[in-house]
């Protein structure tokens, strides 16, 4: 047992030394190859170009009218009108400012989606680390069961053990084999999900140690960082500012639309050229647009307040949960549990402990080790969510 345990620990140490920064490499690959991110990138670019078109000039207009009269061969006269309409000049400047804010909203929304996708990929990596740790623990149990079965079958032949003890070991082996199969299935499922997020391009991920996590000094430090960096809050703030600017744009929609052009009239023996100047007043087309813009701005401000409240509540909840998980993890003495397993194994192989008593005690220790693995995974995923805006 001592040899097996030390080989297992050495294997973990070697694996952690050769696979440093592996999660970061996976996240970089996902960011480059994720189809949803690629689709959103192009969709965002299209939406930005659509925003730019809102400030385009109107299309020029060309009209040509020939006139005919009795007693005159061909055209008696004709008229050519070329016009160009445009909004009041200050409206273009206002729409330009509004367009920049709308583009900023699109960028913030894209960043929030990118963060969420990378967080999902990181959580899958953390789950794979947990499954790898569970697999190592199951392999240790399986090796112990195999060694004990070989030992007690020999003792059974020599008359130093009974069939009940051998059957107990066989039942333990069946239980472990079932858990190993379940572990492999869960591992394949998580890895396949990660591959799908990477555009089904190959990934190699075999870490069984979590990366170091920066400790949180105090609540206020965490609060200030999240409130400044949270992508959802930044997107909501950008949407609020864009909605307020849209109100300013609509306040200028009452200004007249202008039109200038060139006019040419021809008749038999006469030609005349002139300019065309005109305008239109948006008395009916602008009706209620300002009220609509103000209502949308109010909605965006309320949404910003709601997002801020949700983020603040999430920070408080996560900070409390982090403290509870840290206290729970500190209650576990992992080296002591592994040492206890070695002592139990030595005792049962030396004949100082019955196989029934061995499995009663060993199952309790293995259960505690499994609980610690699960608890550590919860802590790592919680910290990943807390620091998600750093991704």
Helices and strands as residue ranges (DSSP letters): H 2-18, H 22-33, H 35-53, E 61-67, E 77-86, H 89-158, H 163-197, H 219-229, H 231-251, E 257-267, E 270-280, H 289-330, H 334-349, H 355-386, G 388-390
